[in-house]
Amino acid sequence: MNFDRVNDSGGTAPADADFADILIHIGYHKTGSTYLQDHCFQPINGYSSNIGGSRTRIVKDIAFPDNFVFDPFVCRSLYLPYIDTARDNGLRFVLSHERLSGYPPSGGYDRMLIADRLVRTFPAARILIVVREQVSLIRSIYSQYITDGGDLSLQRFLETPEPQLGRMPGFRLEVYEFDRLIRHYQDLFGSVLVLPFEMMVRDLESFVGQISQFMEMPPPASIAKVVTNSRRPVTMQFVQRFANRLMSNNELSRGGIVQIPRFARRFARMKPVFERLTPQSFDERLNRKIDRNIRAFVAGHYRDSNCRVMELTGLDLGKFGYAV
């Protein structure tokens, strides 16, 4: 590989880099990313996702840097050793993190910026996007928002005060108009696979097999059927939302009165207690109420977008319960 450009930090990067043999999985959040990362993108199946540490470094290297600081050549040089090692071992390198599709509670404000950074860093890579029916997705991401430390009620989470001012990013329905991001990645990379999360739930073997086919690889050697990130009781999330306001200090809930380090992680240990104390019928009733409120707020907003997704991808989203 030829190296002929010196970047601002004194290193060099390839001018003719082509990454058509690597896969970039961008999410979305709450669409089975943990399963793919832990059980699919593994050497036994012909993949390597080794980046020399935690996946959080992907956020640090690609999503976090200031617009005037990010350098695709510097970023690329951080991952080339792991890409080359994967190639030497006959594996397909995978860069996987759901944050690459933006962060939904902040409206995914940087999802186009991240896409543009990715194509400058890894030109010609193959892209995997996993979508999910929007009402269930909003329900799941709101619960995750509380788990991560947020303290807004569902109504306040959905409705940003003074949205016309745009001073702080917040959730917006547009973040789940999937056709916009899909089309952008198709324009940038060309080779884009879009799969519905519901296919993973109904036919895991077919779901994983389509990824292998997309990467021009044989069927996976191992398809583990496990449950990851099981849903918490609604009562637990209700209690944590108020506890976050009092005891947490993070990006989603700032300035708790009593600040307990790593509060959200510590509170997670209470899940078995809430599961024992919460009657299943009561929890299901609360869940149905939340779903009704979200459905009323969405009010058919995604129908046109879903139809455009079907045109772009050939997927039949209607049979998976999407509004079309």
BAKOL-372688 format. One line per 8 residues: number of its first residue (from 1); for each residue z, x, y of N, C-alpha, C. Coordinates in nm, 2 decimals. Example, Ala and Ser with C-alpha at 12.3 -4.5 7.8 and 13.67 -1.06 7.14 Angstrom:
1) 0.78 1.32 -0.57 0.78 1.23 -0.45 0.78 1.32 -0.33; 0.71 1.28 -0.22 0.71 1.37 -0.11 0.79 1.29 0.00
This chain:
1) 0.00 0.08 -0.12 0.00 0.00 0.00 0.00 0.09 0.12; -0.09 0.05 0.22 -0.10 0.14 0.34 0.00 0.09 0.45; 0.06 0.19 0.51 0.15 0.16 0.62 0.10 0.22 0.75; 0.07 0.14 0.85 0.01 0.20 0.96 0.06 0.14 1.10; 0.17 0.07 1.09 0.22 0.02 1.22 0.37 0.06 1.23; 0.40 0.12 1.34 0.54 0.16 1.37 0.61 0.04 1.45; 0.72 -0.01 1.40 0.78 -0.12 1.48 0.89 -0.06 1.57; 0.95 -0.16 1.65 1.03 -0.12 1.75 1.16 -0.04 1.71
9) 1.19 -0.06 1.58 1.31 0.01 1.53 1.28 0.14 1.47; 1.16 0.18 1.48 1.12 0.31 1.42 1.07 0.31 1.28; 1.07 0.20 1.21 1.02 0.19 1.07 0.88 0.15 1.07; 0.82 0.15 0.95 0.68 0.11 0.94 0.67 -0.01 0.85; 0.56 -0.08 0.87 0.53 -0.20 0.79 0.38 -0.21 0.75; 0.35 -0.27 0.64 0.21 -0.28 0.60 0.12 -0.37 0.69; 0.01 -0.32 0.73 -0.08 -0.40 0.82 -0.16 -0.50 0.74; -0.19 -0.47 0.61 -0.27 -0.55 0.53 -0.20 -0.63 0.42
17) -0.07 -0.66 0.45 0.02 -0.72 0.34 -0.04 -0.85 0.30; -0.03 -0.88 0.17 -0.07 -1.00 0.11 0.03 -1.04 0.01; 0.09 -1.16 0.03 0.20 -1.20 -0.06 0.17 -1.32 -0.14; 0.04 -1.34 -0.18 0.00 -1.45 -0.26 0.07 -1.47 -0.39; 0.13 -1.36 -0.44 0.20 -1.37 -0.57 0.35 -1.40 -0.55; 0.40 -1.43 -0.43 0.54 -1.47 -0.42 0.55 -1.61 -0.38; 0.67 -1.67 -0.41 0.69 -1.81 -0.38 0.80 -1.82 -0.27; 0.78 -1.90 -0.17 0.88 -1.93 -0.07 0.92 -2.08 -0.09
25) 1.04 -2.10 -0.13 1.09 -2.24 -0.14 1.18 -2.27 -0.02; 1.14 -2.37 0.05 1.20 -2.40 0.18 1.30 -2.52 0.18; 1.32 -2.59 0.07 1.40 -2.70 0.06 1.32 -2.83 0.05; 1.37 -2.94 0.10 1.47 -2.97 0.20 1.61 -2.96 0.14; 1.71 -2.97 0.23 1.85 -2.98 0.19 1.86 -3.11 0.10; 1.95 -3.10 0.00 1.99 -3.21 -0.09 1.87 -3.26 -0.17; 1.79 -3.16 -0.21 1.68 -3.20 -0.30 1.68 -3.11 -0.43; 1.79 -3.07 -0.48 1.80 -3.00 -0.60 1.78 -2.85 -0.58
33) 1.80 -2.80 -0.46 1.78 -2.65 -0.44 1.88 -2.57 -0.52; 2.00 -2.61 -0.53 2.10 -2.53 -0.61 2.05 -2.52 -0.75; 2.00 -2.63 -0.81 1.96 -2.62 -0.95 1.84 -2.52 -0.96; 1.74 -2.53 -0.87 1.63 -2.44 -0.88 1.67 -2.30 -0.87; 1.76 -2.27 -0.77 1.81 -2.13 -0.75 1.89 -2.08 -0.87; 1.97 -2.16 -0.93 2.06 -2.11 -1.03 2.00 -2.11 -1.17; 1.91 -2.20 -1.19 1.87 -2.23 -1.33 1.71 -2.21 -1.35; 1.64 -2.22 -1.25 1.49 -2.21 -1.26 1.44 -2.08 -1.22
41) 1.47 -2.03 -1.10 1.42 -1.91 -1.05 1.50 -1.79 -1.10; 1.49 -1.77 -1.23 1.56 -1.67 -1.30 1.46 -1.58 -1.39; 1.50 -1.46 -1.42 1.41 -1.37 -1.49 1.36 -1.42 -1.63; 1.45 -1.50 -1.69 1.41 -1.56 -1.82 1.29 -1.65 -1.81; 1.27 -1.70 -1.69 1.15 -1.79 -1.66 1.04 -1.72 -1.58; 1.06 -1.58 -1.56 0.95 -1.51 -1.50 0.97 -1.49 -1.35; 1.09 -1.52 -1.30 1.11 -1.51 -1.15 1.22 -1.41 -1.12; 1.21 -1.36 -1.00 1.32 -1.28 -0.95 1.35 -1.33 -0.81
49) 1.48 -1.37 -0.79 1.52 -1.41 -0.65 1.63 -1.31 -0.60; 1.63 -1.19 -0.66 1.73 -1.09 -0.62 1.69 -1.04 -0.48; 1.79 -1.05 -0.39 1.77 -0.99 -0.25 1.88 -0.90 -0.22; 1.95 -0.85 -0.32 2.06 -0.76 -0.29 2.18 -0.81 -0.23; 2.20 -0.94 -0.25 2.32 -1.00 -0.19 2.31 -1.15 -0.19; 2.40 -1.22 -0.11 2.40 -1.36 -0.11 2.27 -1.42 -0.04; 2.23 -1.54 -0.07 2.12 -1.60 -0.01 2.14 -1.63 0.14; 2.27 -1.63 0.18 2.29 -1.65 0.32 2.22 -1.54 0.41
57) 2.19 -1.43 0.36 2.12 -1.33 0.44 1.98 -1.37 0.48; 1.92 -1.47 0.40 1.79 -1.52 0.44 1.80 -1.59 0.57; 1.91 -1.67 0.59 1.93 -1.74 0.72 1.95 -1.63 0.83; 2.03 -1.53 0.80 2.06 -1.43 0.90 1.94 -1.35 0.94; 1.85 -1.33 0.84 1.73 -1.25 0.87 1.62 -1.32 0.93; 1.60 -1.45 0.90 1.49 -1.53 0.94 1.52 -1.64 1.04; 1.62 -1.72 1.01 1.65 -1.84 1.10 1.73 -1.80 1.22; 1.83 -1.71 1.20 1.93 -1.69 1.31 1.88 -1.61 1.43
65) 1.79 -1.50 1.41 1.76 -1.41 1.52 1.71 -1.49 1.64; 1.74 -1.44 1.76 1.69 -1.49 1.89 1.54 -1.48 1.89; 1.47 -1.57 1.96 1.32 -1.57 1.97 1.27 -1.44 2.01; 1.34 -1.37 2.10 1.29 -1.25 2.16 1.33 -1.13 2.08; 1.41 -1.15 1.97 1.46 -1.04 1.89 1.39 -1.03 1.76; 1.35 -1.15 1.70 1.29 -1.15 1.57 1.16 -1.06 1.56; 1.16 -0.98 1.46 1.04 -0.89 1.44 1.00 -0.91 1.30; 0.88 -0.97 1.27 0.84 -0.99 1.13 0.82 -0.86 1.05
73) 0.79 -0.75 1.11 0.77 -0.62 1.04 0.90 -0.57 1.00; 1.00 -0.58 1.08 1.14 -0.54 1.04 1.19 -0.63 0.93; 1.17 -0.76 0.95 1.22 -0.85 0.85 1.15 -0.83 0.71; 1.02 -0.80 0.72 0.94 -0.78 0.59 1.00 -0.65 0.52; 1.03 -0.55 0.60 1.07 -0.43 0.54 1.20 -0.44 0.46; 1.28 -0.54 0.50 1.41 -0.57 0.43 1.39 -0.62 0.29; 1.28 -0.69 0.27 1.26 -0.76 0.14 1.15 -0.69 0.05; 1.08 -0.60 0.11 0.98 -0.53 0.03 1.03 -0.46 -0.09
81) 1.15 -0.39 -0.08 1.20 -0.32 -0.20 1.22 -0.42 -0.32; 1.27 -0.54 -0.29 1.30 -0.64 -0.39 1.17 -0.70 -0.44; 1.07 -0.72 -0.36 0.94 -0.77 -0.40 0.87 -0.67 -0.49; 0.88 -0.54 -0.45 0.82 -0.44 -0.54 0.89 -0.43 -0.67; 1.02 -0.44 -0.67 1.09 -0.43 -0.80 1.05 -0.55 -0.89; 1.04 -0.67 -0.83 1.00 -0.78 -0.91 0.86 -0.76 -0.97; 0.77 -0.71 -0.89 0.64 -0.68 -0.94 0.64 -0.58 -1.05; 0.72 -0.47 -1.03 0.72 -0.37 -1.13 0.78 -0.42 -1.27
89) 0.86 -0.53 -1.26 0.92 -0.59 -1.38 0.84 -0.71 -1.43; 0.72 -0.73 -1.37 0.63 -0.84 -1.42 0.69 -0.97 -1.38; 0.77 -0.98 -1.27 0.83 -1.11 -1.23 0.77 -1.15 -1.10; 0.77 -1.28 -1.07 0.73 -1.34 -0.94 0.85 -1.35 -0.85; 0.84 -1.29 -0.74 0.95 -1.29 -0.64 0.96 -1.43 -0.57; 1.08 -1.48 -0.56 1.11 -1.61 -0.50 1.20 -1.59 -0.38; 1.17 -1.64 -0.27 1.26 -1.65 -0.15 1.29 -1.79 -0.14; 1.42 -1.83 -0.16 1.46 -1.97 -0.17 1.58 -1.99 -0.08
97) 1.57 -2.08 0.01 1.68 -2.13 0.09 1.64 -2.26 0.17; 1.72 -2.36 0.15 1.69 -2.49 0.21 1.70 -2.49 0.36; 1.77 -2.39 0.42 1.78 -2.38 0.56 1.64 -2.35 0.62; 1.55 -2.30 0.54 1.41 -2.27 0.59 1.33 -2.39 0.64; 1.38 -2.51 0.60 1.32 -2.63 0.65 1.39 -2.69 0.77; 1.48 -2.61 0.83 1.56 -2.66 0.94 1.69 -2.71 0.89; 1.78 -2.75 0.98 1.91 -2.80 0.95 1.92 -2.95 1.00; 1.91 -3.05 0.91 1.89 -3.19 0.95 2.00 -3.24 1.05
105) 2.13 -3.21 1.04 2.22 -3.26 1.14 2.19 -3.21 1.28; 2.11 -3.10 1.30 2.07 -3.06 1.43 1.93 -3.10 1.46; 1.87 -3.19 1.38 1.74 -3.24 1.40 1.63 -3.15 1.35; 1.66 -3.04 1.28 1.56 -2.95 1.23 1.48 -2.89 1.35; 1.55 -2.87 1.46 1.48 -2.82 1.58 1.40 -2.69 1.56; 1.44 -2.61 1.47 1.38 -2.48 1.45 1.28 -2.47 1.33; 1.25 -2.59 1.27 1.18 -2.58 1.14 1.03 -2.53 1.16; 0.97 -2.56 1.28 0.84 -2.51 1.30 0.85 -2.36 1.34
113) 0.95 -2.32 1.41 0.97 -2.18 1.45 0.98 -2.10 1.32; 1.06 -2.15 1.22 1.09 -2.07 1.10 0.96 -2.06 1.02; 0.88 -2.17 1.02 0.75 -2.16 0.95 0.66 -2.06 1.01; 0.66 -2.05 1.14 0.57 -1.95 1.20 0.63 -1.81 1.18; 0.76 -1.79 1.17 0.81 -1.66 1.13 0.78 -1.62 0.99; 0.78 -1.72 0.90 0.75 -1.69 0.76 0.61 -1.64 0.74; 0.51 -1.71 0.81 0.37 -1.67 0.79 0.34 -1.53 0.85; 0.41 -1.50 0.96 0.40 -1.37 1.01 0.46 -1.26 0.93
121) 0.56 -1.30 0.85 0.64 -1.20 0.77 0.58 -1.19 0.63; 0.54 -1.30 0.57 0.49 -1.30 0.43 0.35 -1.38 0.43; 0.25 -1.33 0.49 0.12 -1.40 0.49 0.07 -1.43 0.35; 0.01 -1.54 0.34 -0.06 -1.59 0.21 0.04 -1.62 0.10; 0.17 -1.62 0.13 0.26 -1.66 0.02 0.24 -1.81 -0.02; 0.29 -1.84 -0.13 0.28 -1.98 -0.18 0.41 -2.06 -0.14; 0.40 -2.18 -0.10 0.51 -2.26 -0.05 0.55 -2.37 -0.14; 0.68 -2.39 -0.16 0.73 -2.51 -0.24 0.81 -2.59 -0.14
129) 0.78 -2.72 -0.13 0.86 -2.81 -0.05 0.90 -2.93 -0.14; 1.03 -2.96 -0.15 1.08 -3.07 -0.23 1.13 -3.18 -0.13; 1.07 -3.30 -0.14 1.11 -3.41 -0.06 1.20 -3.51 -0.13; 1.25 -3.61 -0.06 1.34 -3.71 -0.12 1.33 -3.84 -0.04; 1.34 -3.95 -0.11 1.34 -4.08 -0.04 1.44 -4.08 0.08; 1.40 -4.12 0.19 1.47 -4.09 0.32 1.61 -4.15 0.33; 1.62 -4.28 0.28 1.75 -4.34 0.30 1.86 -4.27 0.21; 1.83 -4.24 0.09 1.92 -4.16 0.00 1.94 -4.02 0.06
137) 1.84 -3.97 0.12 1.85 -3.83 0.17 1.94 -3.83 0.29; 1.93 -3.92 0.38 2.02 -3.93 0.50 2.16 -3.95 0.45; 2.18 -4.04 0.35 2.31 -4.06 0.30 2.37 -3.94 0.25; 2.30 -3.86 0.18 2.35 -3.73 0.11 2.37 -3.63 0.22; 2.28 -3.61 0.32 2.30 -3.51 0.42 2.42 -3.54 0.51; 2.44 -3.67 0.53 2.56 -3.70 0.61 2.69 -3.66 0.54; 2.69 -3.69 0.41 2.81 -3.65 0.33 2.82 -3.50 0.33; 2.71 -3.42 0.32 2.72 -3.28 0.33 2.76 -3.23 0.46
145) 2.72 -3.30 0.57 2.77 -3.26 0.70 2.92 -3.27 0.71; 2.98 -3.37 0.65 3.13 -3.38 0.66 3.19 -3.26 0.57; 3.13 -3.24 0.45 3.17 -3.13 0.37 3.17 -3.00 0.44; 3.07 -2.98 0.52 3.05 -2.85 0.59 3.15 -2.84 0.71; 3.21 -2.95 0.75 3.31 -2.95 0.86 3.29 -3.04 0.97; 3.19 -3.13 0.96 3.16 -3.23 1.07 3.26 -3.34 1.08; 3.27 -3.40 1.20 3.37 -3.50 1.22 3.32 -3.63 1.28; 3.19 -3.64 1.29 3.13 -3.77 1.35 3.12 -3.88 1.25
153) 3.14 -4.00 1.30 3.12 -4.12 1.22 2.97 -4.13 1.19; 2.94 -4.21 1.09 2.80 -4.23 1.06 2.72 -4.28 1.18; 2.77 -4.37 1.25 2.69 -4.43 1.37 2.67 -4.32 1.47; 2.77 -4.24 1.50 2.76 -4.13 1.60 2.67 -4.02 1.55; 2.67 -4.00 1.42 2.58 -3.90 1.36 2.44 -3.94 1.38; 2.41 -4.06 1.36 2.27 -4.11 1.36 2.22 -4.13 1.51; 2.31 -4.17 1.60 2.27 -4.19 1.73 2.32 -4.09 1.83; 2.24 -4.00 1.87 2.28 -3.89 1.96 2.29 -3.95 2.10
161) 2.41 -3.93 2.17 2.43 -3.98 2.31 2.33 -3.91 2.40; 2.28 -3.99 2.50 2.19 -3.93 2.60 2.07 -3.85 2.53; 2.00 -3.90 2.44 1.90 -3.82 2.37 1.79 -3.78 2.46; 1.77 -3.85 2.57 1.66 -3.82 2.67 1.69 -3.69 2.74; 1.81 -3.64 2.74 1.84 -3.52 2.81 1.82 -3.40 2.72; 1.84 -3.41 2.59 1.81 -3.30 2.50 1.88 -3.18 2.52; 2.01 -3.19 2.56 2.08 -3.06 2.59 2.14 -3.00 2.47; 2.17 -3.08 2.37 2.22 -3.02 2.24 2.15 -3.09 2.13
169) 2.10 -3.01 2.03 2.03 -3.07 1.92 2.12 -3.16 1.83; 2.07 -3.27 1.79 2.14 -3.36 1.70 2.05 -3.43 1.60; 2.10 -3.50 1.51 2.01 -3.56 1.41 1.91 -3.65 1.47; 1.79 -3.65 1.42 1.69 -3.74 1.47 1.60 -3.78 1.35; 1.55 -3.90 1.35 1.47 -3.95 1.23 1.35 -3.87 1.20; 1.29 -3.81 1.31 1.17 -3.73 1.29 1.18 -3.62 1.19; 1.31 -3.57 1.17 1.32 -3.45 1.08 1.28 -3.49 0.94; 1.28 -3.61 0.90 1.23 -3.65 0.77 1.10 -3.72 0.77
177) 1.02 -3.70 0.87 0.88 -3.74 0.87 0.81 -3.62 0.80; 0.81 -3.62 0.67 0.77 -3.50 0.59 0.63 -3.46 0.62; 0.54 -3.55 0.65 0.40 -3.51 0.67 0.38 -3.40 0.77; 0.46 -3.41 0.88 0.44 -3.31 0.99 0.46 -3.17 0.94; 0.57 -3.14 0.87 0.60 -3.01 0.82 0.51 -2.97 0.71; 0.47 -3.06 0.62 0.38 -3.03 0.51 0.24 -2.99 0.57; 0.19 -3.06 0.67 0.06 -3.03 0.73 0.07 -2.89 0.80; 0.18 -2.86 0.86 0.19 -2.74 0.93 0.19 -2.62 0.83
185) 0.26 -2.63 0.72 0.26 -2.53 0.62 0.12 -2.52 0.55; 0.05 -2.63 0.53 -0.08 -2.62 0.48 -0.17 -2.55 0.57; -0.16 -2.57 0.70 -0.24 -2.50 0.80 -0.21 -2.35 0.80; -0.08 -2.32 0.79 -0.04 -2.18 0.80 -0.07 -2.10 0.67; -0.04 -2.16 0.56 -0.04 -2.08 0.43 -0.16 -2.13 0.34; -0.19 -2.26 0.34 -0.30 -2.31 0.25 -0.24 -2.35 0.12; -0.17 -2.27 0.05 -0.12 -2.29 -0.08 0.02 -2.35 -0.08; 0.03 -2.49 -0.08 0.15 -2.56 -0.07 0.17 -2.66 -0.18
193) 0.28 -2.65 -0.25 0.31 -2.75 -0.35 0.43 -2.84 -0.30; 0.41 -2.97 -0.30 0.51 -3.07 -0.26 0.55 -3.15 -0.38; 0.67 -3.16 -0.41 0.72 -3.24 -0.53 0.84 -3.33 -0.48; 0.85 -3.45 -0.54 0.96 -3.54 -0.50 1.08 -3.51 -0.59; 1.19 -3.51 -0.52 1.32 -3.48 -0.59 1.34 -3.58 -0.71; 1.29 -3.70 -0.69 1.31 -3.81 -0.79 1.24 -3.77 -0.92; 1.13 -3.69 -0.91 1.06 -3.64 -1.03 1.16 -3.55 -1.11; 1.23 -3.46 -1.03 1.33 -3.37 -1.10 1.43 -3.45 -1.18
201) 1.48 -3.57 -1.12 1.58 -3.65 -1.18 1.52 -3.72 -1.30; 1.40 -3.77 -1.30 1.34 -3.85 -1.41 1.28 -3.76 -1.51; 1.21 -3.66 -1.48 1.13 -3.58 -1.57 1.14 -3.43 -1.53; 1.26 -3.37 -1.56 1.28 -3.23 -1.52 1.18 -3.14 -1.58; 1.14 -3.15 -1.70 1.04 -3.06 -1.76 0.91 -3.06 -1.69; 0.86 -3.18 -1.65 0.74 -3.19 -1.58 0.75 -3.13 -1.44; 0.86 -3.15 -1.38 0.89 -3.10 -1.24 0.88 -2.95 -1.24; 0.96 -2.89 -1.33 0.96 -2.74 -1.34 0.83 -2.69 -1.39
209) 0.76 -2.76 -1.48 0.63 -2.72 -1.52 0.53 -2.71 -1.41; 0.53 -2.80 -1.32 0.44 -2.80 -1.21 0.45 -2.68 -1.12; 0.58 -2.64 -1.11 0.60 -2.51 -1.03 0.54 -2.39 -1.10; 0.56 -2.39 -1.23 0.50 -2.28 -1.31 0.35 -2.28 -1.30; 0.29 -2.40 -1.31 0.14 -2.41 -1.30 0.10 -2.36 -1.16; 0.17 -2.40 -1.06 0.14 -2.37 -0.92 0.14 -2.22 -0.91; 0.23 -2.15 -0.98 0.24 -2.00 -0.97 0.16 -1.93 -1.07; 0.08 -2.01 -1.14 -0.01 -1.95 -1.25 0.07 -1.87 -1.35
217) 0.17 -1.94 -1.40 0.26 -1.88 -1.49 0.27 -1.97 -1.62; 0.31 -1.91 -1.73 0.34 -2.00 -1.85 0.45 -2.09 -1.83; 0.47 -2.19 -1.91 0.58 -2.29 -1.90 0.71 -2.21 -1.91; 0.82 -2.26 -1.84 0.95 -2.19 -1.84 1.00 -2.17 -1.98; 1.07 -2.06 -2.00 1.13 -2.04 -2.13 1.26 -2.12 -2.15; 1.32 -2.15 -2.04 1.45 -2.23 -2.05 1.46 -2.33 -1.94; 1.49 -2.45 -1.97 1.51 -2.56 -1.87 1.65 -2.62 -1.90; 1.74 -2.57 -1.82 1.88 -2.61 -1.83 1.90 -2.75 -1.77
225) 1.96 -2.84 -1.84 1.99 -2.98 -1.79 2.13 -2.99 -1.75; 2.16 -2.96 -1.63 2.30 -2.96 -1.58 2.30 -3.04 -1.45; 2.42 -3.08 -1.42 2.45 -3.15 -1.29 2.51 -3.05 -1.19; 2.45 -3.04 -1.07 2.50 -2.95 -0.97 2.53 -3.04 -0.84; 2.64 -3.00 -0.77 2.67 -3.06 -0.65 2.69 -3.21 -0.67; 2.78 -3.26 -0.76 2.80 -3.40 -0.78 2.86 -3.46 -0.66; 2.84 -3.59 -0.64 2.88 -3.66 -0.52 3.03 -3.67 -0.52; 3.09 -3.66 -0.40 3.23 -3.68 -0.37 3.26 -3.83 -0.35
233) 3.38 -3.87 -0.38 3.42 -4.01 -0.35 3.41 -4.03 -0.20; 3.38 -4.15 -0.16 3.37 -4.18 -0.01 3.50 -4.17 0.05; 3.61 -4.20 -0.02 3.74 -4.19 0.04 3.77 -4.05 0.08; 3.73 -3.95 0.00 3.75 -3.81 0.02 3.68 -3.77 0.15; 3.55 -3.82 0.17 3.48 -3.78 0.29 3.54 -3.85 0.41; 3.59 -3.97 0.40 3.65 -4.04 0.51 3.77 -3.96 0.56; 3.86 -3.91 0.46 3.98 -3.84 0.50 3.94 -3.70 0.56; 3.84 -3.64 0.50 3.80 -3.50 0.55 3.74 -3.51 0.69
241) 3.67 -3.62 0.72 3.61 -3.63 0.85 3.72 -3.62 0.96; 3.83 -3.69 0.94 3.94 -3.69 1.04 4.02 -3.56 1.03; 4.03 -3.50 0.91 4.10 -3.38 0.90 4.02 -3.26 0.96; 3.89 -3.27 0.96 3.80 -3.17 1.02 3.83 -3.17 1.17; 3.85 -3.28 1.23 3.87 -3.29 1.37 4.01 -3.23 1.41; 4.10 -3.23 1.32 4.24 -3.18 1.35 4.26 -3.04 1.31; 4.19 -3.00 1.20 4.23 -2.87 1.14 4.11 -2.77 1.12; 4.00 -2.80 1.17 3.88 -2.72 1.15 3.83 -2.67 1.28
249) 3.77 -2.55 1.28 3.70 -2.49 1.40 3.57 -2.43 1.35; 3.46 -2.50 1.36 3.33 -2.44 1.32 3.22 -2.50 1.41; 3.10 -2.47 1.38 2.99 -2.52 1.46 2.98 -2.67 1.46; 3.03 -2.74 1.36 3.01 -2.89 1.35 3.13 -2.96 1.40; 3.25 -2.89 1.42 3.37 -2.96 1.47 3.45 -2.85 1.53; 3.44 -2.84 1.66 3.50 -2.73 1.73 3.64 -2.76 1.78; 3.73 -2.67 1.78 3.86 -2.68 1.85 3.96 -2.77 1.79; 3.98 -2.76 1.65 4.08 -2.83 1.59 4.22 -2.79 1.65
257) 4.31 -2.89 1.65 4.44 -2.87 1.70 4.52 -2.76 1.62; 4.51 -2.78 1.49 4.57 -2.68 1.40 4.46 -2.62 1.32; 4.42 -2.49 1.35 4.31 -2.43 1.30 4.34 -2.36 1.17; 4.29 -2.41 1.06 4.32 -2.35 0.92 4.19 -2.28 0.88; 4.20 -2.15 0.86 4.08 -2.07 0.81 4.02 -2.13 0.69; 3.89 -2.14 0.68 3.81 -2.19 0.56 3.87 -2.32 0.52; 3.89 -2.41 0.61 3.95 -2.54 0.58 3.87 -2.62 0.49; 3.74 -2.63 0.52 3.65 -2.71 0.44 3.65 -2.67 0.29
265) 3.65 -2.54 0.27 3.65 -2.49 0.13 3.78 -2.52 0.06; 3.89 -2.51 0.14 4.02 -2.54 0.08 4.03 -2.69 0.05; 3.98 -2.77 0.14 3.98 -2.92 0.11 3.90 -2.96 -0.01; 3.80 -2.89 -0.04 3.72 -2.92 -0.16 3.80 -2.92 -0.29; 3.91 -2.85 -0.29 3.99 -2.85 -0.41 4.06 -2.98 -0.44; 4.06 -3.07 -0.34 4.12 -3.20 -0.35 4.03 -3.30 -0.43; 3.91 -3.26 -0.46 3.82 -3.36 -0.52 3.88 -3.43 -0.64; 3.93 -3.35 -0.74 3.99 -3.42 -0.86 4.10 -3.53 -0.82
273) 4.17 -3.50 -0.72 4.28 -3.59 -0.68 4.22 -3.72 -0.63; 4.11 -3.71 -0.54 4.05 -3.83 -0.49 3.97 -3.91 -0.60; 3.92 -3.84 -0.70 3.85 -3.90 -0.81 3.95 -3.98 -0.89; 4.07 -3.93 -0.91 4.17 -4.01 -0.99 4.22 -4.13 -0.91; 4.23 -4.11 -0.78 4.30 -4.22 -0.70 4.20 -4.33 -0.65; 4.07 -4.30 -0.65 3.97 -4.39 -0.60 3.91 -4.48 -0.71; 3.93 -4.61 -0.72 3.86 -4.69 -0.82 3.71 -4.68 -0.80; 3.64 -4.67 -0.91 3.50 -4.66 -0.91 3.43 -4.78 -0.84
281) 3.48 -4.90 -0.87 3.42 -5.02 -0.81 3.43 -5.01 -0.65; 3.55 -4.97 -0.61 3.57 -4.96 -0.46 3.48 -4.85 -0.40; 3.47 -4.74 -0.47 3.38 -4.63 -0.42 3.23 -4.68 -0.41; 3.19 -4.75 -0.51 3.05 -4.80 -0.51 3.03 -4.90 -0.40; 3.13 -4.98 -0.38 3.12 -5.08 -0.27 3.11 -5.01 -0.13; 3.18 -4.91 -0.11 3.17 -4.83 0.01 3.04 -4.76 0.03; 2.99 -4.71 -0.09 2.86 -4.65 -0.08 2.75 -4.75 -0.05; 2.75 -4.87 -0.11 2.65 -4.97 -0.08 2.65 -5.01 0.07
289) 2.77 -5.01 0.13 2.78 -5.04 0.27 2.72 -4.94 0.36; 2.74 -4.81 0.32 2.68 -4.70 0.40 2.53 -4.70 0.38; 2.48 -4.73 0.26 2.34 -4.74 0.24 2.28 -4.85 0.32; 2.34 -4.96 0.33 2.29 -5.08 0.41 2.28 -5.04 0.56; 2.39 -4.97 0.61 2.38 -4.93 0.75 2.27 -4.83 0.78; 2.25 -4.74 0.69 2.14 -4.64 0.71 2.01 -4.71 0.70; 1.99 -4.80 0.60 1.86 -4.87 0.58 1.83 -4.95 0.71; 1.94 -5.02 0.77 1.92 -5.09 0.89 1.87 -5.00 1.00
297) 1.93 -4.89 1.01 1.90 -4.79 1.12 1.76 -4.74 1.10; 1.72 -4.71 0.98 1.59 -4.65 0.95 1.48 -4.76 0.98; 1.50 -4.88 0.93 1.42 -5.00 0.96 1.27 -4.97 0.94; 1.23 -4.91 0.83 1.09 -4.89 0.80 1.02 -4.78 0.87; 1.11 -4.69 0.94 1.05 -4.59 1.02 0.96 -4.49 0.95; 0.98 -4.47 0.82 0.91 -4.36 0.75 0.79 -4.41 0.67; 0.75 -4.54 0.68 0.64 -4.59 0.60 0.51 -4.52 0.63; 0.48 -4.51 0.76 0.35 -4.44 0.79 0.35 -4.29 0.75
305) 0.46 -4.23 0.78 0.47 -4.09 0.74 0.45 -4.07 0.59; 0.51 -4.15 0.51 0.50 -4.14 0.37 0.36 -4.16 0.32; 0.29 -4.25 0.38 0.15 -4.28 0.35 0.07 -4.15 0.38; 0.10 -4.09 0.49 0.03 -3.96 0.52 0.06 -3.85 0.43; 0.19 -3.85 0.38 0.22 -3.75 0.27 0.14 -3.77 0.15; 0.12 -3.89 0.11 0.04 -3.92 -0.01 -0.11 -3.88 0.01; -0.16 -3.89 0.13 -0.29 -3.85 0.16 -0.30 -3.69 0.15; -0.20 -3.63 0.20 -0.20 -3.48 0.21 -0.18 -3.42 0.07
313) -0.10 -3.49 -0.02 -0.06 -3.42 -0.14 -0.11 -3.49 -0.27; -0.16 -3.61 -0.26 -0.20 -3.69 -0.38 -0.08 -3.75 -0.46; 0.04 -3.73 -0.41 0.15 -3.79 -0.47 0.16 -3.94 -0.46; 0.21 -4.01 -0.56 0.23 -4.15 -0.55 0.38 -4.18 -0.52; 0.41 -4.18 -0.40 0.55 -4.19 -0.36 0.61 -4.33 -0.38; 0.52 -4.43 -0.39 0.56 -4.56 -0.41 0.64 -4.58 -0.54; 0.59 -4.51 -0.64 0.65 -4.53 -0.77 0.79 -4.46 -0.78; 0.82 -4.38 -0.68 0.95 -4.32 -0.68 1.05 -4.39 -0.58
321) 1.01 -4.50 -0.52 1.09 -4.58 -0.44 1.08 -4.55 -0.29; 0.99 -4.48 -0.25 0.97 -4.45 -0.10 0.90 -4.57 -0.04; 0.93 -4.59 0.09 0.87 -4.69 0.17 0.72 -4.65 0.19; 0.62 -4.73 0.15 0.48 -4.70 0.17 0.40 -4.82 0.21
